[in-house]
């Protein structure tokens, strides 16, 4: 047999094998396929707290440690931040505003590297209770139920962890309208699945608590 015929038969055999592999759903390659780098992983490990921001609107002074909840992956994780202490006779509103500011500001480079972010809208504002509200209520410039689910969960859990706000693991929040303020609890389910805030029944009407 001539060498040319041998080469032709080998070529035909290779072609048949390639077609058979394709028919089995197998992709033949002559070089390794570069699938790219491995998926990036974040630690969700909080870095050391940065210095308090002068633009928070609270009184200046030595920073005090405060726990804020940021988004990491699909859950919430706590980060310690240094915030200026309030010298007001009633520290509730200054503290609520300082914590809101911490949630609204851009995470530090180390926090971003660890996977932290925040869903709080920059234009959100907080004021104190109205005359017919409970003493621990806070009014937001946006209805709580109109906030992104992660944002509401961050706010509730951050306020619920604050000693100045009672450390109740909850927040009593209302909006800018005449709606009754509701109590929102920061449970383990909320921390693990902040999308629970999309459920209309999350906030308990205070009128039903007796």
C-alpha positions in Angstrom: 0.0 0.0 0.0 1.3 3.4 -0.9 2.1 5.9 1.9 -0.4 8.4 0.4 -3.3 5.9 0.9 -2.2 5.2 4.5 -2.3 8.9 5.3 -5.7 9.3 3.6 -7.1 6.4 5.7 -5.7 7.8 8.9 -7.2 11.2 8.2 -10.6 9.6 7.4 -10.5 7.6 10.6 -9.7 10.7 12.7 -12.6 12.5 11.0 -15.0 9.5 11.9 -13.9 9.5 15.5 -14.4 13.3 15.7 -17.9 13.0 14.4 -18.7 10.2 16.8 -17.5 12.2 19.7 -19.6 15.2 18.6 -22.6 12.9 18.4 -22.1 11.9 22.0 -22.1 15.5 23.1 -18.3 15.5 23.8 -16.3 18.4 22.5 -12.9 17.3 21.3 -10.0 19.8 21.7 -6.4 19.7 20.7 -5.3 22.3 23.4 -6.5 22.8 27.0 -9.5 25.2 27.3 -8.9 28.2 29.4 -12.0 28.5 31.5 -10.8 31.6 33.3 -9.9 32.1 36.9 -11.7 30.5 39.8 -14.7 32.4 41.1 -13.7 35.2 43.5 -14.6 34.6 47.1 -15.2 37.2 49.8 -14.4 36.7 53.4 -17.2 38.7 55.0 -14.7 39.3 57.7 -15.0 42.8 59.1 -11.8 44.9 59.0 -10.9 47.3 61.8 -13.3 50.2 62.1 -12.3 53.4 60.4 -12.3 56.8 62.1 -15.6 58.6 62.5 -16.6 60.8 59.5 -16.8 64.5 60.2 -19.8 64.9 57.9 -22.2 62.8 59.9 -23.7 65.8 61.5 -23.3 64.5 65.0 -21.2 66.2 67.7 -17.5 65.7 67.4 -15.5 63.9 70.0 -13.7 60.6 70.6 -15.3 57.9 68.5 -17.5 55.3 70.1 -18.0 51.8 68.7 -21.2 51.1 66.9 -22.5 48.0 65.2 -23.8 48.5 61.7 -25.1 45.8 59.4 -23.9 45.7 55.8 -24.7 43.4 52.9 -22.3 40.6 52.2 -23.3 38.0 49.7 -27.0 37.3 50.1 -27.1 38.0 53.9 -26.3 40.8 56.4 -23.1 40.8 58.5 -22.1 43.2 61.2 -19.3 45.7 61.0 -17.9 47.8 63.8 -17.7 51.5 63.0 -16.5 54.4 65.1 -19.1 57.2 65.3 -19.0 60.5 67.2 -20.9 60.4 70.5 -23.9 62.6 71.0 -24.0 65.2 73.7 -27.7 65.8 73.5 -30.0 65.2 76.5 -31.9 62.6 74.4 -29.3 60.9 72.2 -31.9 58.8 70.2 -32.3 61.0 67.1 -28.7 62.1 66.8 -27.7 58.4 67.2 -30.2 57.3 64.6 -28.9 59.9 62.1 -25.3 59.0 62.7 -26.0 55.3 62.1 -28.0 56.1 59.0 -25.1 58.1 57.7 -22.7 55.2 58.4 -25.0 52.9 56.3 -25.2 55.4 53.5 -21.6 56.2 53.1 -19.4 54.2 50.8 -17.7 51.2 52.5 -14.0 51.5 53.0 -11.6 49.8 50.6 -11.0 47.1 53.2 -14.7 46.5 53.6 -15.3 46.3 49.9 -12.4 43.9 49.6 -14.0 41.7 52.2 -17.3 41.8 50.2 -19.3 44.4 52.1 -21.7 46.8 50.5 -24.8 48.8 51.5 -28.3 49.2 49.9 -29.3 52.3 51.7 -30.4 55.1 49.4 -28.3 58.3 49.8 -31.4 60.6 50.1 -33.1 58.8 53.0 -33.6 61.0 56.1 -34.8 60.2 59.6 -36.7 62.3 62.1 -38.1 61.8 65.6 -41.5 60.5 66.6 -44.7 62.5 66.1 -47.1 63.5 68.9 -49.2 60.3 68.6 -46.2 58.0 68.0 -44.5 55.8 70.6 -41.5 57.4 72.2 -39.2 55.0 70.5 -40.6 55.5 67.0 -38.5 57.0 64.2 -40.0 58.5 61.0 -38.3 58.0 57.6 -38.5 60.3 54.6 -39.5 57.1 52.6 -42.1 54.6 53.7 -40.3 51.7 55.2 -42.1 49.2 52.9 -41.0 51.3 49.9 -37.3 50.8 50.7 -35.3 48.1 49.0 -35.7 44.9 51.1 -32.0 44.8 52.0 -31.9 48.5 52.9 -34.9 48.1 55.3 -33.3 45.0 56.9 -29.9 46.9 57.3 -31.6 49.8 59.0 -33.8 47.7 61.3 -30.9 45.5 62.5 -28.5 48.4 62.9 -31.0 50.4 64.9 -31.9 47.3 66.9 -28.3 46.7 67.9 -27.7 50.3 69.2 -27.5 50.8 73.0 -28.6 54.4 72.6 -31.8 53.2 70.9 -32.5 50.5 73.5 -30.8 47.5 71.9 -34.2 46.0 71.3 -33.2 43.9 68.2 -36.0 45.8 66.5 -37.0 49.2 65.2 -40.3 51.1 65.3 -40.4 52.9 62.0 -42.9 55.0 60.1 -42.9 57.0 56.9 -43.6 60.6 56.0 -47.3 60.2 55.7 -50.0 59.5 58.3 -49.5 55.8 58.3 -49.1 54.1 61.8 -45.5 53.3 62.7 -44.8 49.6 62.7 -42.4 47.4 64.7 -39.8 45.5 62.6 -37.9 42.8 64.4 -34.3 41.8 63.4 -34.5 38.1 63.6 -32.0 35.4 62.6 -34.2 34.9 59.5 -33.9 38.5 58.5 -30.1 38.5 58.9 -29.8 35.3 56.8 -32.4 36.3 54.2 -32.9 40.1 54.1 -35.4 39.6 51.2 -37.9 38.7 53.9 -38.5 42.5 54.0 -40.5 42.1 50.9 -43.2 40.3 52.9 -46.0 42.8 53.7 -46.5 41.1 57.0 -43.0 41.7 58.4 -43.8 45.0 60.2 -46.2 44.4 63.1 -48.8 47.2 63.6 -48.3 48.6 67.1 -52.1 48.8 67.5 -52.2 45.0 67.6 -49.6 44.7 70.3 -51.9 45.9 73.0 
